[in-house]
Amino acid sequence: MAAMPAASPAAPATRSVLYLYRDGRDTLYRLHGTVEPWTIGTMVSSGCIRLLNQDILDLYRRVPVGSRVVVLGSNAGTAV
């Protein structure tokens, strides 16, 4: 999978979202920050991977578009 930044960096709500694509197609997975840190690691929404806001902002700045992303399922041996 490859990371792609949000389409609208001017919009605060989407500024720190990374969309994940595979072979040019949207996987519907997203990496994003949350103001509810107690929800990190829980199944709150379908396809979203939540991080602390400061962590996704840091990741967003450092990871180039097209970077390889590996998403592991709850069973660490299963890659999605």
JOFENPE-V729053 format. One record per residue. N is the residue number from 1. PSI is psi in whole degrees, 0 to 359 (none if undefined). D_LAST is the distance of its C-alpha to the last C-alpha in whole Angstrom. Layout:
n,psi,d_last
N,PSI,D_LAST
N,PSI,D_LAST
This chain:
n,psi,d_last
1,154,9
2,144,13
3,141,14
4,129,17
5,164,20
6,152,21
7,335,24
8,86,27
9,345,27
10,339,30
11,116,29
12,324,28
13,334,26
14,357,24
15,326,25
16,44,22
17,133,19
18,122,16
19,139,15
20,128,11
21,150,12
22,123,11
23,41,14
24,3,16
25,140,15
26,126,14
27,350,10
28,6,12
29,143,10
30,143,13
31,125,14
32,163,18
33,168,20
34,150,22
35,5,26
36,74,25
37,337,23
38,347,24
39,352,21
40,130,18
41,1,16
42,163,17
43,79,15
44,320,18
45,161,16
46,121,13
47,1,11
48,137,13
49,112,12
50,141,16
51,166,18
52,145,22
53,315,24
54,331,25
55,318,22
56,325,20
57,319,23
58,314,24
59,317,20
60,320,21
61,330,24
62,340,23
63,120,20
64,150,21
65,136,19
66,0,17
67,146,16
68,136,13
69,134,10
70,123,7
71,121,5
72,138,6
73,181,6
74,333,10
75,104,11
76,344,10
77,356,10
78,112,7
79,140,4
80,none,0
